[in-house]
Amino acid sequence: MSVVLPGELVPAQHVNLKLGPGLQQEAASQVTATRAGILEHSANNSRWWVESNSRRYVPAPQEPVVGVITGRLGEGWRVDIGSAHNASLDALAFEGASRRNRPNLKVGSLIYARVSLAHKDMEPELECFDAQTRKAEGFGELKGGFLVRCSLRMSRNLLDPNHFLLPLLGSRFPLDAAVGVNGRVWISAKEPKQTIAAARCIEGADPDGGGMDQLALKMFLDSLDF
């Protein structure tokens, strides 16, 4: 773990390098920090980002987000993803979408999307399919369920395959989840009390909230009647 400051060079190198918030690639493939914080990277060093106390999400390409439809925009929609500006989502940015076959999203609908374009001088753009396979791969409209808000750090923790919380919840009851790095987690369980329990566990494990560990959350779940 190391602390970086704005303008500092970062030793981020990988064949499929993906940069998250707080980092940008300069000429000659140099990567520099754009804000102060703790330098983090994935286990295989392909993803790098700067963890800070920022509450506002800063979009970065290829990151998954949970968004809320706020209105129409030409042939697509405007989407609130918790960043400084709304994102745009084209009606054709879905698997199998065409001029005659497109989603019917309404204001207030939730979507799970990937950031396809992010630039400081332009509004972010989203797509609801995997950029490589052109398949939905879990992206698209999120129907039913419940939206939980958490810190940006917690959402990145949940996307880590080694984090204990989602496997722990999945061992207690069937649960569908879509985790966005923008501090939003969509969850859906068969019974309302299971959804409430999952939401409370996410809030309890949040480092900016209760910061409960695996043992404490196991005890909490053991005290509930499912």
PAZAPA-4460 file (N, C-alpha, C; in steps of 0.05 Angstrom, whole numbers, plus 32768, in hexadecimal, padded with zeros to 4 digits):
% residues 226
    n_x    n_y    n_z   ca_x   ca_y   ca_z    c_x    c_y    c_z   seq   type   mol
   8011   7FE8   8000   8000   8000   8000   8012   8019   8000     1      M     A
   800C   802C   7FEE   801B   8044   7FED   8009   805C   7FE8     2      S     A
   8011   8073   7FF2   8002   808C   7FEE   800E   809B   7FD7     3      V     A
   7FFC   80A5   7FC5   8006   80B5   7FAE   7FF9   80D0   7FAF     4      V     A
   8007   80E3   7FA2   7FFE   80FF   7FA1   7FF9   8106   7F84     5      L     A
   7FE9   811B   7F7E   7FE4   8123   7F62   7FFE   8129   7F53     6      P     A
   8000   811E   7F3B   8018   8122   7F2B   802E   810D   7F2E     7      G     A
   802B   80FC   7F43   803F   80E8   7F48   803D   80D0   7F34     8      E     A
   8054   80C7   7F2B   8054   80B0   7F19   804D   8096   7F28     9      L     A
   803D   8085   7F1A   8034   806C   7F26   803F   8055   7F15    10      V     A
   804A   8040   7F22   8055   8029   7F13   8040   8015   7F0A    11      P     A
   802C   801F   7EFC   8016   800E   7EF2   801D   8003   7ED6    12      A     A
   8021   7FE9   7ED4   8027   7FDD   7EBB   8019   7FC2   7EB9    13      Q     A
   800C   7FBD   7EA1   7FFF   7FA3   7E9C   7FF7   7FA3   7E7F    14      H     A
   7FF6   7F8B   7E74   7FEE   7F88   7E57   7FD2   7F93   7E53    15      V     A
   7FC0   7F8E   7E66   7FA4   7F97   7E64   7F9F   7FAC   7E7A    16      N     A
   7FB0   7FC0   7E7C   7FAE   7FD4   7E91   7F94   7FE3   7E90    17      L     A
   7F86   7FE5   7EA7   7F6E   7FF5   7EAA   7F72   8008   7EC2    18      K     A
   7F6E   8022   7EBC   7F72   8036   7ED1   7F57   803F   7EDC    19      L     A
   7F55   8040   7EF6   7F3D   804A   7F03   7F40   8066   7F0D    20      G     A
   7F2F   806F   7F1F   7F2F   808B   7F29   7F4A   8092   7F35    21      P     A
   7F52   80AB   7F30   7F6B   80B6   7F3C   7F84   80B1   7F2C    22      G     A
   7F81   80A4   7F14   7F99   809E   7F04   7F93   80A5   7EE7    23      L     A
   7FA8   80AE   7ED9   7FA5   80B3   7EBC   7FBF   80AD   7EAE    24      Q     A
   7FBD   80A4   7E95   7FD4   809C   7E85   7FDE   80B4   7E74    25      Q     A
   7FF7   80BA   7E77   8003   80D0   7E68   8012   80C4   7E50    26      E     A
   8021   80D6   7E42   8032   80CD   7E2C   8047   80BA   7E35    27      A     A
   8051   80AA   7E23   8066   8096   7E29   805C   8081   7E3D    28      A     A
   8042   807D   7E3E   8035   8069   7E4F   803A   806D   7E6D    29      S     A
   8041   8086   7E74   8044   808B   7E91   8029   8090   7E9E    30      Q     A
   8026   8085   7EB6   800D   8088   7EC5   8012   809B   7EDD    31      V     A
   8001   80AF   7EE0   8004   80C2   7EF6   7FEB   80C3   7F06    32      T     A
   7FEE   80CB   7F1F   7FD7   80CE   7F31   7FCB   80EA   7F2D    33      A     A
   7FB1   80EB   7F2E   7FA3   8105   7F2C   7F97   810F   7F46    34      T     A
   7F99   80FE   7F5A   7F8F   8106   7F75   7F9E   80F7   7F8A    35      R     A
   7F9E   8102   7FA2   7FAC   80F5   7FB9   7F9B   80DE   7FC4    36      A     A
   7FA9   80C9   7FCC   7F9B   80B2   7FD7   7FAD   8099   7FD9    37      G     A
   7FA1   8082   7FDE   7FB0   8069   7FE0   7FAF   805B   7FC5    38      I     A
   7FC6   8054   7FBB   7FC8   8046   7FA1   7FC0   8029   7FA5    39      L     A
   7FAC   8020   7F95   7FA2   8005   7F97   7FA4   7FF7   7F7B    40      E     A
   7FA5   7FDD   7F7B   7FA4   7FCE   7F62   7F99   7FB2   7F67    41      H     A
   7F8F   7FA6   7F51   7F84   7F8B   7F53   7F9A   7F77   7F57    42      S     A
   7F92   7F5E   7F5D   7FA5   7F49   7F63   7FB8   7F43   7F4C    43      A     A
   7FAE   7F46   7F33   7FBF   7F40   7F1C   7FCB   7F5A   7F10    44      N     A
   7FC9   7F70   7F1E   7FD4   7F8A   7F16   7FC9   7F95   7EFC    45      N     A
   7FB1   7F8C   7EF3   7FA6   7F97   7EDB   7F96   7FB0   7EE0    46      S     A
   7F8A   7FB3   7EF8   7F7A   7FCA   7EFF   7F88   7FDA   7F15    47      R     A
   7F8B   7FF4   7F11   7F97   8006   7F24   7F85   801E   7F29    48      W     A
   7F84   8027   7F42   7F75   803F   7F48   7F7F   804C   7F62    49      W     A
   7F76   8063   7F68   7F7D   8071   7F81   7F65   8073   7F93    50      V     A
   7F67   8067   7FAA   7F52   8067   7FBE   7F55   8081   7FCF    51      E     A
   7F3F   8090   7FD0   7F3F   80A9   7FE0   7F25   80AC   7FEF    52      S     A
   7F21   80C2   7FFD   7F09   80C7   800C   7EF3   80D3   7FFA    53      N     A
   7EF7   80D3   7FE0   7EE3   80E0   7FCE   7EC8   80D2   7FD1    54      S     A
   7EB3   80E2   7FD3   7E98   80D7   7FD4   7E8B   80D7   7FB8    55      R     A
   7E96   80E6   7FA6   7E8B   80E8   7F8B   7E9A   80D6   7F78    56      R     A
   7E8B   80C6   7F69   7E97   80B4   7F57   7EA3   80C2   7F3E    57      Y     A
   7EBB   80BB   7F37   7EC8   80C6   7F1F   7EC9   80AF   7F0A    58      V     A
   7EBA   80B1   7EF5   7EB8   809B   7EE1   7ED3   8095   7ED5    59      P     A
   7ED8   807B   7ED0   7EEF   8071   7EC2   7EE6   805B   7EAE    60      A     A
   7EF3   805A   7E97   7EEA   8046   7E83   7EEA   802A   7E8D    61      P     A
   7ED6   801B   7E84   7ED3   7FFE   7E89   7ECA   7FF8   7EA6    62      Q     A
   7EC4   800C   7EB6   7EBB   8006   7ED1   7E9D   8001   7ED2    63      E     A
   7E94   7FED   7EE1   7E77   7FE8   7EE4   7E6A   7FFB   7EF7    64      P     A
   7E52   8005   7EF0   7E44   8018   7F00   7E26   8010   7F01    65      V     A
   7E19   8018   7F17   7DFC   8016   7F19   7DF1   8032   7F16    66      V     A
   7DE0   8036   7F02   7DD5   8050   7EFC   7DB7   8051   7EFD    67      G     A
   7DAD   806A   7EFF   7D90   806F   7F00   7D89   8080   7EE8    68      V     A
   7D75   8077   7ED9   7D6C   8086   7EC2   7D5E   80A0   7ECB    69      I     A
   7D67   80B7   7EC1   7D5C   80D1   7EC9   7D4C   80DE   7EB3    70      T     A
   7D4F   80D5   7E9A   7D40   80E2   7E85   7D49   80D8   7E69    71      G     A
   7D3A   80E0   7E54   7D41   80D9   7E39   7D57   80EB   7E2F    72      R     A
   7D66   80E0   7E1C   7D7B   80F0   7E0F   7D7D   80E6   7DF2    73      L     A
   7D6D   80F3   7DE0   7D6D   80EB   7DC4   7D64   80CE   7DC2    74      G     A
   7D75   80BD   7DB7   7D6F   80A1   7DB4   7D77   8090   7DCC    75      E     A
   7D7E   809D   7DE2   7D86   808F   7DF9   7D7D   809C   7E13    76      G     A
   7D8D   809B   7E28   7D84   80A4   7E42   7D9B   80B3   7E50    77      W     A
   7D94   80C4   7E63   7DA6   80CF   7E76   7DA6   80BE   7E8F    78      R     A
   7DBE   80BA   7E9B   7DC0   80A7   7EB1   7DD0   80B4   7EC8    79      V     A
   7DC4   80B3   7EE0   7DD3   80BC   7EF7   7DE4   80A6   7F02    80      D     A
   7DFF   80AA   7F02   7E11   8095   7F0C   7E21   80A0   7F24    81      I     A
   7E18   80B7   7F2F   7E25   80C2   7F47   7E3D   80D2   7F41    82      G     A
   7E43   80D8   7F28   7E5A   80E9   7F21   7E52   8106   7F1F    83      S     A
   7E65   8117   7F18   7E5F   8133   7F16   7E4B   8139   7F00    84      A     A
   7E4B   8129   7EEB   7E38   812C   7ED5   7E29   8112   7ECF    85      H     A
   7E11   8115   7EC5   7E02   80FD   7EBD   7E10   80F0   7EA6    86      N     A
   7E0C   80D6   7EA3   7E17   80C7   7E8C   7E02   80C4   7E77    87      A     A
   7E0A   80BC   7E5F   7DF8   80B7   7E49   7DF9   8099   7E42    88      S     A
   7DE1   808E   7E3B   7DDF   8072   7E34   7DCF   8070   7E1A    89      L     A
   7DDC   8067   7E05   7DCE   8064   7DEB   7DBC   804C   7DEB    90      D     A
   7DA6   804E   7DDD   7D92   8039   7DDC   7D9D   8020   7DCE    91      A     A
   7DB3   8023   7DBF   7DBE   800C   7DB1   7DD5   7FFF   7DC1    92      L     A
   7DDB   800A   7DD8   7DF1   8000   7DE8   7DE9   7FE8   7DFA    93      A     A
   7DD9   7FD6   7DEF   7DD0   7FBE   7DFC   7DD4   7FA6   7DEA    94      F     A
   7DD7   7F8F   7DF6   7DDA   7F77   7DE5   7DC1   7F73   7DD4    95      E     A
   7DC6   7F70   7DBA   7DB0   7F6A   7DA7   7D9E   7F81   7DA1    96      G     A
   7DA5   7F9A   7DAA   7D93   7FB1   7DA5   7D95   7FBA   7D88    97      A     A
   7D7E   7FC3   7D7E   7D7D   7FCD   7D63   7D69   7FE4   7D62    98      S     A
   7D65   7FF1   7D4B   7D52   8007   7D49   7D36   7FFE   7D50    99      R     A
   7D30   7FE5   7D4A   7D15   7FDA   7D4F   7D13   7FCB   7D6A   100      R     A
   7D2A   7FC4   7D75   7D2A   7FB4   7D8D   7D3C   7FC2   7DA2   101      N     A
   7D31   7FD1   7DB3   7D41   7FE0   7DC6   7D33   7FDF   7DE2   102      R     A
   7D42   7FE3   7DF7   7D36   7FE2   7E12   7D22   7FF9   7E16   103      P     A
   7D0F   7FF5   7E27   7CFB   800A   7E2E   7D00   8013   7E4B   104      N     A
   7D14   8023   7E4F   7D1B   802C   7E6A   7D0C   8046   7E71   105      L     A
   7D03   8047   7E8A   7CF4   805E   7E93   7D04   806C   7EA9   106      K     A
   7CFC   8085   7EAE   7D09   8095   7EC3   7D07   8086   7EDD   107      V     A
   7D1D   8083   7EEB   7D1E   8074   7F04   7D27   8057   7F01   108      G     A
   7D29   804D   7EE8   7D33   8032   7EE4   7D50   8030   7EEC   109      S     A
   7D58   8019   7EF6   7D74   8014   7EFD   7D81   8004   7EE7   110      L     A
   7D9A   800A   7EE2   7DA9   7FFB   7ECE   7DC5   7FF4   7ED9   111      I     A
   7DCF   7FDE   7ED0   7DEB   7FD6   7ED6   7DFA   7FDA   7EBB   112      Y     A
   7E0E   7FEB   7EBB   7E1B   7FF2   7EA2   7E39   7FF4   7EA6   113      A     A
   7E47   7FF7   7E90   7E64   7FFB   7E90   7E6B   8016   7E84   114      R     A
   7E7D   8024   7E90   7E86   803E   7E85   7E96   8039   7E6B   115      V     A
   7E8C   8043   7E54   7E9A   803F   7E3B   7EAC   8057   7E34   116      S     A
   7EA5   806E   7E3E   7EB5   8086   7E39   7EB4   8098   7E51   117      L     A
   7ECC   80A1   7E59   7ECE   80B3   7E70   7EE4   80C7   7E6B   118      A     A
   7EDD   80E0   7E6A   7EF1   80F6   7E65   7EE8   810E   7E76   119      H     A
   7EFC   811C   7E80   7EF5   8132   7E93   7EE6   8148   7E85   120      K     A
   7EE8   814A   7E6A   7EDA   8160   7E5C   7EC1   8157   7E4E   121      D     A
   7EB8   813E   7E52   7EA1   8133   7E45   7E90   8123   7E59   122      M     A
   7E76   8121   7E54   7E65   8111   7E65   7E6B   80F4   7E60   123      E     A
   7E6A   80E3   7E75   7E70   80C7   7E72   7E5C   80B9   7E60   124      P     A
   7E64   80A4   7E53   7E52   8093   7E43   7E52   8077   7E4E   125      E     A
   7E3B   806A   7E4C   7E38   804F   7E57   7E30   803B   7E41   126      L     A
   7E34   8022   7E47   7E2B   800C   7E36   7E23   7FF5   7E47   127      E     A
   7E0F   7FE6   7E3E   7E05   7FD0   7E4E   7E0B   7FB5   7E42   128      C     A
   7E24   7FB1   7E3A   7E2E   7F98   7E31   7E4C   7F97   7E35   129      F     A
   7E58   7F7F   7E34   7E74   7F7C   7E37   7E82   7F86   7E1D   130      D     A
   7E96   7F96   7E20   7EA3   7FA3   7E09   7EB0   7F8E   7DF6   131      A     A
   7EB9   7F78   7E01   7EC7   7F64   7DF1   7EB4   7F4F   7DE5   132      Q     A
   7EA0   7F46   7DF4   7E8E   7F31   7DEA   7E75   7F3C   7DDD   133      T     A
   7E6F   7F55   7DE2   7E56   7F62   7DD9   7E3D   7F54   7DE4   134      R     A
   7E41   7F45   7DF9   7E2B   7F38   7E07   7E24   7F47   7E21   135      K     A
   7E0C   7F43   7E2B   7E03   7F52   7E42   7E15   7F4D   7E5A   136      A     A
   7E1C   7F33   7E5F   7E2E   7F2C   7E75   7E24   7F38   7E90   137      E     A
   7E0A   7F39   7E94   7DFF   7F43   7EAD   7DF8   7F61   7EAC   138      G     A
   7E00   7F6F   7E97   7DFA   7F8C   7E96   7DDE   7F8F   7E8A   139      F     A
   7DD0   7FA5   7E90   7DB6   7FAB   7E86   7DA4   7FB6   7E9C   140      G     A
   7D8A   7FB5   7E97   7D77   7FC0   7EAB   7D76   7FAD   7EC4   141      E     A
   7D75   7FBA   7EDB   7D72   7FAB   7EF4   7D55   7FAE   7EFE   142      L     A
   7D47   7F98   7EFD   7D2A   7F98   7F04   7D26   7F8E   7F20   143      K     A
   7D14   7F9D   7F2F   7D0F   7F95   7F4A   7D27   7F9B   7F5C   144      G     A
   7D2A   7F8B   7F71   7D41   7F8E   7F82   7D42   7FA8   7F92   145      G     A
   7D59   7FAE   7F9D   7D5C   7FC5   7FAF   7D78   7FD1   7FAB   146      F     A
   7D7A   7FEB   7FAB   7D93   7FF9   7FA7   7D9F   8002   7FC2   147      L     A
   7DB8   7FF9   7FC7   7DC6   8000   7FDF   7DDD   8013   7FD7   148      V     A
   7DDF   8028   7FE6   7DF5   803B   7FE2   7E0B   8037   7FF7   149      R     A
   7E24   8038   7FEE   7E3A   8033   8000   7E51   8045   7FF7   150      C     A
   7E68   8043   8005   7E7F   8053   7FFD   7E8B   8048   7FE4   151      S     A
   7E9B   8058   7FD6   7EA8   804F   7FBE   7EBC   8039   7FC5   152      L     A
   7EC8   803B   7FDC   7EDB   8026   7FE4   7ECD   800B   7FE9   153      R     A
   7EB5   800C   7FF5   7EA6   7FF4   7FFA   7E9E   7FE6   7FE0   154      M     A
   7E95   7FF6   7FCC   7E8D   7FEA   7FB3   7EA4   7FDC   7FA5   155      S     A
   7EBC   7FE8   7FA7   7ED3   7FDB   7F9B   7EDB   7FC1   7FAB   156      R     A
   7ED7   7FC2   7FC5   7EDB   7FAA   7FD5   7EC9   7F93   7FCC   157      N     A
   7EB0   7F99   7FC7   7E9D   7F85   7FBF   7EA3   7F79   7FA3   158      L     A
   7EB1   7F88   7F92   7EB8   7F7E   7F78   7ED1   7F6D   7F79   159      L     A
   7EDE   7F6C   7F90   7EF6   7F5B   7F94   7EEC   7F3E   7F9A   160      D     A
   7EF3   7F2B   7F89   7EEA   7F10   7F8C   7EF2   7F04   7FA7   161      P     A
   7F06   7F0F   7FB4   7F10   7F04   7FCD   7F01   7F11   7FE5   162      N     A
   7EF0   7F24   7FE0   7EE2   7F30   7FF7   7ECD   7F1D   8001   163      H     A
   7EC9   7F1C   801B   7EB9   7F08   8028   7E9B   7F0C   8026   164      F     A
   7E91   7F25   8023   7E75   7F2B   8028   7E61   7F1D   8015   165      L     A
   7E64   7F21   7FFB   7E51   7F15   7FE9   7E50   7EF7   7FEA   166      L     A
   7E67   7EE9   7FEB   7E66   7ECC   7FEF   7E59   7EC4   8009   167      P     A
   7E5D   7ED4   801E   7E50   7ECE   8038   7E32   7ED0   8036   168      L     A
   7E28   7EE6   8029   7E0B   7EE9   8025   7E00   7ED3   8014   169      L     A
   7E0F   7ECC   7FFE   7E05   7EB7   7FEC   7E04   7E9C   7FF9   170      G     A
   7E13   7E98   800F   7E12   7E7E   801D   7DFA   7E7C   802F   171      S     A
   7DED   7E93   8035   7DD6   7E93   8047   7DBB   7E93   8038   172      R     A
   7DBA   7EA0   8020   7DA1   7EA1   8010   7DA8   7EA9   7FF4   173      F     A
   7D97   7EA1   7FE0   7D9C   7EA9   7FC4   7D9C   7EC7   7FC1   174      P     A
   7DB0   7ED2   7FB4   7DB2   7EF0   7FB2   7DBE   7EF7   7F97   175      L     A
   7DB1   7F09   7F89   7DBC   7F15   7F71   7DC6   7F31   7F78   176      D     A
   7DDD   7F38   7F6D   7DE9   7F52   7F73   7DF7   7F5D   7F5B   177      A     A
   7DF5   7F78   7F58   7E04   7F86   7F43   7E13   7F9D   7F51   178      A     A
   7E2D   7F9C   7F51   7E3E   7FAF   7F60   7E4A   7FC4   7F4D   179      V     A
   7E44   7FDD   7F51   7E50   7FF2   7F42   7E66   7FFF   7F52   180      G     A
   7E7C   8007   7F44   7E92   8014   7F53   7E8A   8031   7F5B   181      V     A
   7E72   803A   7F54   7E69   8054   7F5B   7E5A   8055   7F76   182      N     A
   7E5F   8041   7F86   7E53   8041   7FA1   7E36   8039   7FA2   183      G     A
   7E2E   8029   7F8E   7E12   801F   7F8E   7E12   8001   7F89   184      R     A
   7E02   7FF3   7F99   7E00   7FD6   7F97   7DE2   7FCF   7F95   185      V     A
   7DDB   7FC1   7F7F   7DC0   7FB7   7F7C   7DBF   7F9A   7F86   186      W     A
   7DAB   7F94   7F97   7DA8   7F79   7FA2   7D8B   7F70   7F9E   187      I     A
   7D88   7F56   7F9A   7D6E   7F4B   7F97   7D6D   7F2F   7FA4   188      S     A
   7D5C   7F2B   7FB7   7D58   7F11   7FC4   7D3B   7F09   7FC3   189      A     A
   7D35   7EF0   7FCA   7D19   7EE6   7FC7   7D06   7EF3   7FDB   190      K     A
   7D11   7EF9   7FF3   7D00   7F03   8008   7D0A   7F1F   8011   191      E     A
   7CF7   7F31   8018   7CFF   7F4C   8021   7D13   7F4C   8038   192      P     A
   7D0F   7F39   804B   7D21   7F39   8063   7D3D   7F31   805B   193      K     A
   7D40   7F21   8046   7D5B   7F1A   803C   7D68   7F32   802F   194      Q     A
   7D58   7F41   8020   7D62   7F59   8013   7D6B   7F6D   8028   195      T     A
   7D5B   7F71   803D   7D62   7F83   8053   7D7B   7F7A   8061   196      I     A
   7D7E   7F60   8065   7D96   7F56   8073   7DAF   7F5B   8062   197      A     A
   7DAD   7F57   8048   7DC3   7F5B   8036   7DCB   7F79   8036   198      A     A
   7DB7   7F8A   8035   7DBD   7FA7   8035   7DCA   7FB0   804F   199      A     A
   7DC1   7FA5   8066   7DCD   7FAC   807F   7DE9   7FA2   8082   200      R     A
   7DEF   7F8B   8076   7E0A   7F80   8076   7E1D   7F91   8066   201      C     A
   7E14   7F9A   804F   7E25   7FAB   803E   7E2B   7FC5   804C   202      I     A
   7E16   7FD1   8059   7E1B   7FEA   8068   7E2D   7FE5   8080   203      E     A
   7E29   7FCD   808D   7E39   7FC7   80A5   7E57   7FC2   809E   204      G     A
   7E5C   7FB6   8087   7E78   7FB0   807F   7E86   7FC8   8073   205      A     A
   7E77   7FDC   806C   7E83   7FF4   805F   7E98   8000   8071   206      D     A
   7EB1   8004   8067   7EC6   8011   8077   7EBF   802D   8081   207      P     A
   7EAD   803A   8071   7EA4   8055   8079   7E8C   8054   808C   208      D     A
   7E83   803C   8092   7E6C   8039   80A4   7E74   8029   80BD   209      G     A
   7E69   8011   80BF   7E6F   8001   80D7   7E8A   7FF4   80D6   210      G     A
   7E93   7FEC   80BD   7EAC   7FDF   80BB   7EAD   7FC3   80C8   211      G     A
   7E96   7FB6   80C8   7E94   7F9B   80D5   7EA3   7F87   80C5   212      M     A
   7EB0   7F74   80D4   7EC0   7F5F   80C6   7EAE   7F46   80C1   213      D     A
   7EBB   7F32   80B6   7EAC   7F1A   80AE   7E9F   7F0C   80C6   214      Q     A
   7EAD   7F0A   80DC   7EA3   7EFD   80F4   7E8A   7F0B   80FF   215      L     A
   7E8C   7F26   8100   7E75   7F36   810A   7E5D   7F33   80F9   216      A     A
   7E61   7F32   80DE   7E4A   7F30   80CC   7E3E   7F14   80CD   217      L     A
   7E4F   7F00   80D1   7E45   7EE4   80D5   7E33   7EE3   80ED   218      K     A
   7E3B   7EEF   8103   7E2B   7EEF   811B   7E11   7EFE   8117   219      M     A
   7E12   7F14   8107   7DFA   7F23   8101   7DE6   7F11   80F1   220      F     A
   7DF0   7F04   80DD   7DDF   7EF3   80CC   7DD4   7EDB   80DC   221      L     A
   7DE5   7ED1   80EF   7DDB   7EBA   80FF   7DC4   7EC2   8111   222      D     A
   7DC3   7EDC   8117   7DAE   7EE5   8129   7D93   7EEA   811B   223      S     A
   7D93   7EE8   8100   7D7B   7EEC   80F1   7D6D   7ED2   80EA   224      L     A
   7D53   7ED4   80E6   7D43   7EBC   80E0   7D3B   7EBE   80C2   225      D     A
   7D48   7EAD   80B2   7D42   7EAD   8095   7D2E   7E96   808F   226      F     A
***
